[in-house]
Amino acid sequence: MRHRPSLLARFVPRFPLGGRPSAALIAALAAVSPLAACDVFDMPVQSRGNRVEAEHLKELNPGVSTRTDVTALIGSPTTKAPFDDNTWIYVGLVTQSRIGRTPGVLSQEAVVLTFDDRGILRGIETRTEKDSLPVTVSERSTPSPGTEASFMQQLFGNIGRFNATAPSPGGGPSGAAPKAF
């Protein structure tokens, strides 16, 4: 009886020196294969917020353009200044996910438009990441009264506070089961 090779053996390449891949070849393939997969799963670049294109800014004329013109050309602002409705801010980000899907900012900019009381555009200012200021986060916490109870006080604190037979001050039930009619 003649031996026929399996279907899998027909498609697997033959290796020199006995037909088995060497340990070095297997180790090299195992080390390189994750790197080859990185290019396949490259995350797309995402645009977030209201990015204002340079050609749109060229169409705006301080002293001539109005709020209606600005809204028609570049849309509603991302935000307005907290205490001044005449200052509109358009914030735009370009992000791309990095290792572990953490977002990475590729570029960011803010376009600040100021209007007068009649709604006429007075100024256009573009700010980038270079114009930002560092912010330090405070490590302190705001104390609130009544939160100093220990674990045991919290666990056993309500024992004995409820009385099922005594009427409540408001005339309603005090946590007891409703009475049958």
C-alpha positions in Angstrom: 0.0 0.0 0.0 1.3 3.4 -1.0 1.4 6.3 1.5 -0.4 9.4 0.4 0.5 12.8 2.0 -2.2 14.7 3.8 -3.9 17.7 2.3 -2.1 20.0 4.8 1.3 18.5 3.8 0.7 19.5 0.2 0.5 23.2 1.1 3.2 23.4 3.8 6.6 24.3 2.4 9.4 21.8 2.8 12.3 22.9 5.0 15.9 21.8 4.5 17.7 19.5 7.0 15.0 17.0 7.7 11.8 18.9 6.8 11.4 20.8 10.1 11.7 24.6 10.7 14.6 25.5 13.1 13.9 27.0 16.5 15.6 30.2 15.4 13.2 30.6 12.4 10.2 30.0 14.7 11.5 32.6 17.2 12.1 35.1 14.5 8.6 34.7 13.0 7.1 35.0 16.5 9.0 38.2 17.2 8.2 39.8 13.8 4.5 38.9 13.5 3.1 41.3 16.1 5.1 44.2 14.5 3.6 43.3 11.1 0.1 43.4 12.5 0.6 47.0 13.9 0.3 48.5 10.5 -3.0 46.6 9.8 -4.8 48.0 12.8 -3.6 51.6 12.4 -6.3 53.9 13.9 -7.8 56.6 11.7 -7.2 60.3 12.3 -10.3 61.9 13.7 -11.4 65.6 13.6 -13.3 66.8 16.6 -15.0 70.0 17.4 -15.5 72.9 15.0 -12.4 73.2 12.9 -12.3 76.5 11.0 -10.5 76.3 7.7 -8.1 79.1 6.7 -10.1 79.8 3.5 -13.3 80.4 5.6 -11.4 82.9 7.8 -10.3 84.8 4.7 -14.0 85.3 3.8 -14.8 87.0 7.1 -14.2 90.8 7.1 -14.0 92.6 10.5 -16.2 95.6 10.5 -18.4 94.1 7.7 -19.4 90.5 8.6 -22.2 89.9 11.1 -23.1 87.1 13.4 -25.5 85.7 10.8 -22.7 85.7 8.2 -20.3 83.9 10.5 -23.0 81.3 11.4 -23.8 80.7 7.8 -20.1 80.3 6.8 -18.6 78.3 9.6 -21.5 77.2 11.8 -22.3 77.7 15.5 -19.5 78.3 17.9 -18.2 75.5 20.2 -18.7 77.8 23.1 -19.1 81.5 24.0 -17.1 83.4 26.6 -18.5 82.8 30.1 -19.3 86.4 30.8 -19.4 87.9 27.3 -21.9 86.8 24.6 -20.0 88.9 22.1 -17.0 86.5 22.1 -17.4 83.2 20.2 -14.9 80.4 20.4 -14.4 77.6 17.9 -12.3 74.8 19.2 -10.9 72.1 16.9 -8.8 69.0 17.6 -7.2 66.4 15.4 -6.7 63.2 17.3 -5.5 59.6 16.7 -5.7 56.7 19.1 -2.3 55.5 20.3 -1.2 52.4 22.2 -4.0 51.0 24.4 -6.5 53.2 22.6 -5.5 56.3 24.6 -6.3 59.4 22.6 -3.3 61.4 21.3 -3.7 65.0 20.1 -2.0 65.7 16.8 -3.0 69.3 16.6 -5.4 71.7 18.3 -6.5 75.3 17.7 -9.0 77.8 18.8 -10.5 80.6 16.7 -11.8 83.5 18.8 -14.2 85.9 17.1 -15.3 89.1 18.9 -18.4 91.1 18.0 -19.6 94.5 19.0 -23.0 95.1 20.6 -24.7 95.5 17.2 -23.4 92.0 16.1 -20.7 93.2 13.7 -17.4 91.2 13.7 -14.6 93.2 15.3 -11.7 90.8 15.6 -10.4 87.3 14.6 -7.7 85.6 16.6 -6.3 82.1 16.1 -4.7 80.4 19.0 -2.7 77.1 18.9 -1.4 74.7 21.5 1.7 76.9 21.8 -0.5 79.7 23.3 -1.9 77.5 26.0 -0.9 77.8 29.7 -0.1 74.9 32.0 -2.8 74.2 34.6 -1.9 72.5 37.9 -4.5 70.4 39.6 -5.0 70.8 43.3 -4.6 67.7 45.4 -6.7 69.1 48.2 -10.2 68.0 48.9 -13.1 70.1 50.2 -14.2 69.0 53.7 -17.9 68.4 54.2 -19.4 68.1 57.7 -20.8 64.8 58.7 -18.4 62.6 56.9 -16.1 61.8 59.7 -17.9 58.6 60.8 -15.9 55.5 61.1 -16.7 52.3 59.2 -18.3 50.7 62.3 -20.4 53.9 63.0 -21.7 53.8 59.4 -22.4 50.1 59.6 -24.3 50.2 62.9 -25.4 53.8 63.0 -29.1 53.3 62.1 -29.8 50.5 64.6 -32.4 51.6 67.1 -33.4 54.8 65.2 -36.6 53.4 63.7 -39.6 52.5 65.9 -42.4 50.5 64.1 -45.1 51.3 66.7 -44.5 55.0 67.4 -46.3 57.5 65.2 -44.1 59.7 63.1 -44.2 63.5 63.7 -45.9 64.1 60.3 -48.8 61.8 61.1 -47.8 59.2 58.4 -46.2 55.8 58.7 -42.9 55.6 60.4 -41.4 52.8 58.4 -43.8 50.2 59.7 -45.9 47.9 57.5 -49.2 49.5 56.4 -52.2 48.6 58.5 -54.9 46.3 57.0 -58.4 47.7 56.5 
